[in-house]
Amino acid sequence: MIDKRDQGLRMRFELTEVSGYGLSVNVPDSFFFFKANDGLERLTSGSGEVYYQFWRRGHDVGVYLHGESGRVFAGASLNDLVFANSSVDCFTECVEKITERSPFYSEDADLEECELAARALEGVVFGIDPSAIAEGTFWSDIISDISIGDYFE
């Protein structure tokens, strides 16, 4: 198998501005299957909390800025959110630093190589925003997938 690291193929980190409702955030244009929205989408939870969706993966998962706290959450709906980061800046830095390390392992990597790569990425996220790596967060789920080889590129 050809190791894509030898070919110089890597994810690219680019920022884009997503705005609406008098707000503007600079976020990564894309990351794996996630893409920045064309504009912020304002949503209100059943309890009246306001969220602004700035990223999505197809039609099933969104990434949201909590209007009051500035924290970032992800989920299929406002009823199914998990914590991602303490701020948009922390979120963006996590994406940037993880992107810089791609590809994480070779296409034919064994499980040990995948797990080592995941542990290194866990350290990167922890260094930026320690609460973002807790069990059940957006980043712990991504890193778990990386540890089993789901994200070669």
N, C-alpha and C positions, 0 to 999 in steps of 0.2 A: 504494500500500500504506500502511496505517496503521502508524506507528511505535509499538510498545508502550511505549516510553519516554514518549511523550506521554500514554499512558493511565495511567501510574503502576503498571503491572503489573511486579512484581519478585519474585524468589525471596525467601522469608522465612527468616531464621535463628532457630532456636529450639533450645535445649539440652534434652536429656532424659538421665535417669540410666539407665544400663544396668548391672545388677549380677548377681552370682552367684559362687559359689566363694570367698566372703569378700572379693571385690573389687567396686569400684564405680567407674565412669568416667562423666563428664559429656561427652556427645558431641552433635554436631548431630543433630536429629531426622531430617532428610532433606537431600538434595543431589542435584539432577537425579534420576536413577533409583535412587539409594541410599536406604535407610531403616534406621533404628536397629533392632536386634533388641529383642525384649521382655526378654531377659536375656542375659547372657554365655554363650557356648557354648564349652566347653573342648575343645580338640583337641590331640592329641599327634602330632608328626611321626614319621616312620620312624626318625629319629635320637634320638628321645626328648625333643625340645624341645616345650615347652608354649606354645600360642597360645590367645588368647581372642577369638573372633569377636564384634564388637560392631555391625557394619553389614553389610548385604548388598544386592546388586542382583539381585532375583529369586532364582533358585536357582543362578546361574552364577558370581557373583563375591562374595567376602567381603572384609571389611577386618578385620584382626587385630592385636591387641596381643601382642607377643612377651613371654611371661611373665618371662623373665630380664632382658632388656635394656630393656624398656619402649618399644622402637621399634615403629612401626606399619608393617604390610605389607598388600598387597592381592593377590588372585589367585583363580583358579578352584579351586585346591586348595593344600594345604600344599607340594606339589611344584612349584608354579607361581607362587611369590610374587615380587612386586617391591616394592622399598622405597617407602614413602609418606612417612613423617616420622620425626624423631628421638624424638618423644614424642606422646602423645595431646593434650597442650596445644598443641603446634605444629600438629598435624593440625586440631584444632578452630579454631585461629586462621586457618589457611589457608582453611578452609571459610567462616568468618565474613567475612573480608576479600574473598574472591572473590564471595560472595553479595551483599555491599554494592555491588559494581560491576555487578550484573546489572540489566537486560539489557546484554550486552556490546556489542551493535551492533543496528542496525535489521534488521527481517525481510528487507528487500531489499538488505542491505549487499553491497558488492562484496568481492572477495577481499582487496584492500588494507586495507579497514576491518577485516575479520576478523583479518588478520595483525597490525595495529596493536593491536587489543584483546588479542590473545594475548600480544604482547610486553609490554604493560603488566601483564597478570596474571602473567607469568613474573617480572617484577620484584617483584611483591607476594610471591609464594611465596619467591623468593630472599631477600628482606628478612626473612622469618620463619625460614626453615630452608634455608640455601643448598644442602645436600646433597639436598634434596627435588626440585630442579629438574634434576638430572642426567639424561642420556639414559636412557630405559628405565624411569623411575620412574612411579609412579601419576600424579603431577602433570604430568610431561612429556607423558604420553599424553593426559590431559584437555586440556591447553593446546594440544596438536597438533590435537585434534578441534575446539577452539574456533577455531583459526586457519583452518580450512577451512569454517567456518560451521555445524558440527554442533550447536552449543548456542546457538541464538538466545536462548532465555530463560535 
